[in-house]
Amino acid sequence: MRVYVEAIETPPPEAVGEPDFIRIDVTGLSEREVQGVVSIVRELMKGTSYILQLHYCYHDEDPTKPCSITVLEVV
């Protein structure tokens, strides 16, 4: 299983262009290290609306197994 910290920008409907997306692989990191990555992502997304989440990806183990998402916050 791979674990990612992800931030997905949620721009207003009238916005032009693609929303920002950040994905950082935190597989094997300690909880403290993951929280450090989360803090950095929050700083990068500052001033925007976004969803911050942990993405648990099982595709390496079994391509048919679905991923799991834990939403950390909606800003």
N, C-alpha and C positions, 0 to 999 in steps of 0.2 A: 504494500500500500504506500502511496505517495501522499504527502500532506502539503497543501499550499495555503498561503495567506493570499487572499484576493480582495481587490477593491474594484468595484464597478460603478463608474459615474452614472448618475441618473439625472441627466440634463432636462431642462424644461422642454415641452413639446416643440416650441418654436426654434430651438437650437439647431444650428447647421453643423454638419460634420459628424464624425464618429465619436462616441463617448470614450473617455479614458478608461483603460483597463490595466490593472497591475496584478501580476501573479508572481509570487516568490515561493520557491520550493523550500520548505522548512522541515522536510523529512529528516528524522534523526536528531533534530535540535531539542535542547531541554526546554521546559516550559518558560523559563526565564528568557532564553534566547528567542523563543517565539514571540513573547511579549515585547521584546526589543524590536523585532521586525514589525510587529503591529504598530508600535509607536512611530516608527519611521514612515510606514504607509499612511498613517493618520496625518503626519506632517506634510507628506507629499500631496495628499488630497485636500488639504486645508483650503477652505473657501469654496468648495464644491459640494454638491449633494451626491452621496454615494452609499453603496452597501458594502460593508466590510464583513468578510466571511472566511471561515476555514473550509477548505474543499478537501475531502478525503476521497482519493481516487484509487479505485481497485482494478483498473484496466490492465495493469501489469500482471496481476495475479490471475485474473479471469476476465477476458474481454466482454463477457456477457453480464458481469456483475455491475450494478449501477453505482454511481458515485453517491456520496453523502455530503450534505452541506450543513454547516452550523453558522447561522447568522450571528455575528458579534454585535453589530450595531447598524442602524440605518440613520444616516445623517442627512 
